[in-house]
Amino acid sequence: MTETRERREQKARTREALLAGARQLIERGAPVTVAAAAAESGISKATAYRYFSDPSVLAAEAGLAVAVLPYEQVVAGAETARARALTVSLYIYDLSVAHEAAFRQFLARNLDAGLRDGGQRRMRRGARRVRMFEAALESERARIPPEEFDALVRGLTMATGSEAMIGLYDVACAPPAAARETVETVATLLLDLYLGAPEAD
């Protein structure tokens, strides 16, 4: 069954509450455990463990969450869906580059957790960029089929952030300026593919 947007938003709120609890522990210099973060945020341990089975992943993401601007600030001044989506793509990429070491550590903790749980599919990531892309493109939702809207969000999600940074830096050996230009080019091509190329002035 397809998860509703309301349910996704509820999960996001729960996750953010757990991250806030973990940050409070970090600020006090207390050990970060899933149970302690649950207690800080008023969430049951059983629920907390569905979001974070590994305290190192929780601590790593809690540290990163502080750096992420609210969506409204990210897209301020971008007047069209296309401009908003491109702005989100470059913001997420630039954020990863600016905090490269922290994002690499966060990815490593997630990969380690996946190995420990036998590769079971679990909700380990906050998926902030997915929600940002959905919000950026909301005005186009009625204009294109739902499966195309979802495919566009997936494509944009894949083509930015720390995963794109690692692919461009470590595999393609791209210099920083060329790597960022590639992220912008791929996002533009995806937007052209699903929304149509913008009309010339």
Sequence and secondary structure as in RCSB ss.txt:
>XXXX:A:sequence
MTETRERREQKARTREALLAGARQLIERGAPVTVAAAAAESGISKATAYRYFSDPSVLAAEAGLAVAVLPYEQVV
AGAETARARALTVSLYIYDLSVAHEAAFRQFLARNLDAGLRDGGQRRMRRGARRVRMFEAALESERARIPPEEFD
ALVRGLTMATGSEAMIGLYDVACAPPAAARETVETVATLLLDLYLGAPEAD
>XXXX:A:secstr
    HHHHHHHHHHHHHHHHHHHHHHHHT    HHHHHHHHT  HHHHHHH S HHHHHHHHHHHTT   HHHHT
TT  SHHHHHHHHHHHHHHHHHHTHHHHHHHHHHHHHHHHHTTT     S  HHHHHHHHHTGGGTTTS HHHHH
HHHHHHHHTSHHHHHHIIIIIS   HHHHHHHHHHHHHHHHHHHH      
